Amino acid sequence: MTKKNPDMSLAEVGQDETDAPDLPEVLDHDPATFDVGAFVAGVRGTRMRVKIQPNAHLLARLQELADEIDACPSDDEIPDELVNEWLDTKAAFDDVRVFVVEGRSVDWARQFAKDAKARGINPQRKGLSDDAVVEHTKRLWHEQIAAQVVSPAEVVPEDIAALYAQSEVEGDKLWRAVQAVNSQPVEKLVPDFSRRVSRLSLRG
């Protein structure tokens, strides 16, 4: 678990302090008639999809099956049942569930931490043992992740805690996404899309 400056809010953890690169100025509006109020009212927090892979435990079996398949003298001598098990296991391994997290402001994160403190979740409380600090920090993370998940609906902190208990690696995907949408300019979060998707952008 990353050690954090106690004066930093959760939204500031891992924030890149370098300025975003300068972008060329492109105006698609008339500055003389631009309604700033209406524009600002339409601004929304960044949303990011996170793919959670529930069956990562099947990797070992895939590796075992791959070794068995490679040991066959030729493709024609691969038993049908081995092929079928490979296909079924691979499909289960590739299955994912998508979560969507939405960015929040620093002020929101600070207020969230204050509200959590009022509920007894306070990693900075004096007198806590090291283990208790870790436990309070985890609870705070679980609560914040759940609060910032907008899809699927009605995710609760207990769901996030259960995910971490099953696979901390998969749970951390959500925490890293929360940190990113809270602190990074959206242009830094745009992924490298496939060539097919990129070609579509050129049609415009």
C-alpha angles and dihedrals in degrees: 000000000000116000110234135203104253090222092060123091120230089253090059098051110116093004114163107237094199117101119253113258116269112260126208112262110251117176118198093170140057108256090208093062100026110133102216094182093055090045095052091046088060097051113112134189118263115269123205132189118229121195114213115198109206098183103053087128088075092070091089092053091048090053090050093049091047090054091050092049093047090051092062112102093231142356091259090059096055106113115242092232090056091051092048093049090050092051094046094046093046091051091051091046092051093049112114139179119218123223123186121210125193126211122248132194128257089249090053092050092049092050090046090054090049091051091048089050089055088055091053099263106126121141089183096058112128118248097029117139118236090257091050091051090053091048094049091047092052091049091050091050092048091050094048094046091051091049092053098045107101096174130072093034126242098018108171130200090254089061091054092046090052091050091052090048091053097041123357089189092060092043091052089058087068094045092050090049091051090051091048098050090045097052114017129082109247093242088065091055099052106114127224099266122209119273090252093055092043091053090056089060090058092059090073 
